[in-house]
Amino acid sequence: MGSNEDVMITVEPGVKGGSFMVRGTAVLTNVPANIMVTPSTDGSVFVGATATSSSSHHVFNLGILRVHRLVCLFRFKIWWMIPCFGASGGDIPKETQMLLLEIRNDQETNIQETDNNYYVLILPVLDGDPDVQTTKINEPVFVNSGNNPFKLIRNSIKILEKHMGTFKHIDNKQKPEHVDWFGWNTWDAFYYNVGPQGIQDGLENFSNGGCPPKFLTIDEGWQNIFPSYEENTTGELARLLNFEENAKFKGSSLGNNLRDFIKSIKQKYGLKYVYMWHALVGYWGGVLPESEMMKNYNPKIQPVVQSPGNLSHVVCSTLDNMQEMGIGLIDPSKIRNFYKDYHSYQASCGVDGVKVDVQNVLELLGAGYGGRVSLTRQYLGALEDSVIENLKANNLICSMSLNTDFLYSAKKAAAARATEDFMPNEPTFQTLHVAAAAFNSLLIGEIVVPDWDMFYVEFHGAARALSGSAVYVSDKPGSHGFDIIKKLVLPDGSILRARYAGRPTRDCLFNDPVTDGKSLLKIWNLNKLSGVIGVFNCQRAGIWPPVKGSIYKPVPGSGTLITGSVSAGDVDALEEVVGGNWRGHCAVYAYLSGSLKTMLKDAKFEVALEHLKCEVFTVSPIMAFGEDLRFAPIGLLDMYNSGGALEAINSENNLSECKIMVTIRGCGRFGTYSNMKPKSCTVNMKDEKFIYNPRDGLVTLEIQGACNSKEIVFVY
């Protein structure tokens, strides 16, 4: 990939002799004559096609795929995306939104990792053609190649950002304020019955348990809709009446209105942020055209049209009523006024952000509005601007938005749900959720902070520590798992969030961790000074849910162990956190077992896990200080992401002594690797007792006090 990769690509991909060639290898053969290739940047290209007749729906044959292994991300429902694995073109489903190929020059059948492997990324993107019907599509597919799959995806999204100009990479966005704080979402706790008393009961319970959330999302159930929540007993498609809260939030003992209630709970429980739920089009059925308030925005009932791709997979039951009754769609020319009025009212009530749901519904409503892409960009652009203008920060969570229309139109939106809802009462869904979130983050993590949704039990809590996303629960009052929350959340309500989106390790990319019966899922991420690897047994019986008629089957006996190998080098970007005095050695701390070992980066060790079990490893590069001293900070040992607490490391070395200064955020049991016992230790210049274990080199001490930054100094 040119300057972005270790290997310079001098010839971009192209068609030669009827084959689509990448790095001298035929990736596609029997390429039809109507396929055209347009060079882009650093060896990447766009692939387009011409047709004999004009249409809004074209199906083009690109040829026969020749590949060793592939993984793709595709929409199995209109709202949601999951991975799929295979080794041929026939394994690629409709609605694929990312395709990653593993290519090997030596043409051997052995698919083990070798130095000959490289990767080809194929992304269906938005062409930008202003006409809905056309005979020529110039840039619908982007193709790039590289030696490192993570750098390949990252650099490709940055190329597309510059080329398309319609969206921005996550590096160039302001992140929402809630992502670094522990939160509570009301959905699973109350569903539509959410109200002031239940919310206060939950906040009181969190406070008593020592884990007060700092952000609250009041999910669906607070709006004024028709039919109302109480009246709608037949499942009729409801529509938004006005901007005000419904009667549950008016005249209660906890306040006269939403404004009073939010002010009260912020003061009493120390909440920093309160977010409110609404749908992109107002509510599931849009807005009520007969409403006096909504008449200001020229709404009309718009018929719903599903694409052939959507109809080929799981057709979500929520579409039934939409199909029958249509959506009350606001005139796109009035949508900015709608959001401005809506969000300014919420801001006057003390609301700090919004979770905006049901976003992909717009792709069903494009007829008469220039098509789905044009409609999405009008709505999404208006939404993004309104949130920043009225709520004074980029405090927007997008949900049910995993389509290319959103991804390549999101200029400001910087957080989006990565998966279908977490379903705490569906045990067979638990492994699917973790795996889908990790694989989906390969793509969406370059555009937004992936939101892995709420969680419970250790399996999911550990996954959230790897996710790089917000951490929040949705438990009913009285059922909060404080022991797990405290492994993720510091006493001040902040979380130890890793730097990137959690993604599968390179050796897991082409293995199905849910249904092949033999593969563990490994997820890696990076902190400021170290890396982290989570290992999960996500195997279950049955199949992923995209196929019609798919049946969830009970998981067989959980006693069967699955074994896999782990290496410090599984943290793909570990070199980003090391200085010039690193010699490739690492200290690896296992959270659950509490064991510490040292090894070279490429050395491997085995991990065996039962179903729905996991382990988390902190990987800290061992630094050399002088000739003899070796040191590697681990972090807060009782947190899943121990290294997330580490802020900086410095040293002072003279003839008589060496000082190593570690800056840490938080409190609790701190640990570091040292091949020598320190002479002394101070925390914020006060002497501190420590324990040194000469067998493994683990130094431990207790960090007391508040969660602000502290400097630990070890003297040798």
Secondary structure, DSSP 4 states (H G I P E B T S, - for coil): -GGGSSS---S--EEETTEEEETTEEEEES--TTEEEEE-STT-EEEEEEEEEEES-------EE--SEEEEEEESSSS-EEEEEESSGGGPPTTEEEEEEEEETT--S--S--TTEEEEEEEE-----S-SSEEEEEEEEEEEEESSHHHHHHHHHHHHHHHH-S---GGGSPPPGGGGBEEEESHHHHGGG--HHHHHHHHHHHHHTT---SEEEE-SS-EEEES-TTT--S----EEEEEEE-GGGSSBTTBSSHHHHHHHHHHHH--SEEEEEEETTBSTTBB-TT-TTGGGG--EEE-----HHHHTS---TTHHHHHHH-EEEPPGGGHHHHHHHHHHHHHHTT--EEEEE-GGGGGGS-TTTT-HHHHHHHHHHHHHHHHHHHHSS--EEE-S--SHHHHTT-SS--EEE-SSPP-TT-GGGHHHHHHHHHHHHHHHTTTSEEE-----HHHHHHHHHHH-S-EEE-PPTT---HHHHTTTB-TTSBB---SS--EE-GGGTTS-TTTSSSPPEEEEEE-SS-EEEEEE----SS--TTSTT--------TT--EEEEEEGGGSTTGGGG--TTEEEEEEEEETTT--EEEEETT-EEEEEE-TT-EEEEEEEEEEEETTTEEEEEEEETTSTTGGGGEEEEEEEE-SS-EEEEEEEES-EEEEEEESS--SEEEETTEE---EEETTTTEEEEEEPS-SSEEEEEEE-
